[in-house]
Amino acid sequence: MNKIDLKRLIQLINDQKNIDANLCLDEGCLVEAEDQTALVKVLNYFLNYLNQLGENQLEISLDMMQIESLLSMITYTSVNPLPEISPKVEDALKQYNAHFETDHSLGTYAQIKVHFKK
């Protein structure tokens, strides 16, 4: 198993995509997995999804907690209803011991939270 540093991975993806984002990322958020390819695809998918909805910069935070690492991505949007998120995303996250949830406040914001269990 390899250890994937979520902070570095998010920074690399953000740099390559050149998205206007405010990053607040904790150190030490690691995920064990054989390969990071699917995780990179999922994170790209989420960033593209939110970026198409947003009117301002994305807010991306990574918090190291006792039982998990929490990645939160939020954008301010007036889009309603939100487009469906592909069901393939949940399956892809399982190999990283992770799941996601969405939150949407009508006319104000859309948020995706990814929970990585330790």
Sequence and secondary structure as in RCSB ss.txt:
>XXXX:A:sequence
MNKIDLKRLIQLINDQKNIDANLCLDEGCLVEAEDQTALVKVLNYFLNYLNQLGENQLEISLDMMQIESLLSMIT
YTSVNPLPEISPKVEDALKQYNAHFETDHSLGTYAQIKVHFKK
>XXXX:A:secstr
 EEEEHHHHHHHHHHHHT  EEEEE S  EEEES SHHHHHHHHHHHHHHHHH SS EEEEEEE SSEEEEEEEE
E    S     THHHHHHHTTTEEEEEEEETTTEEEEEEEEE 
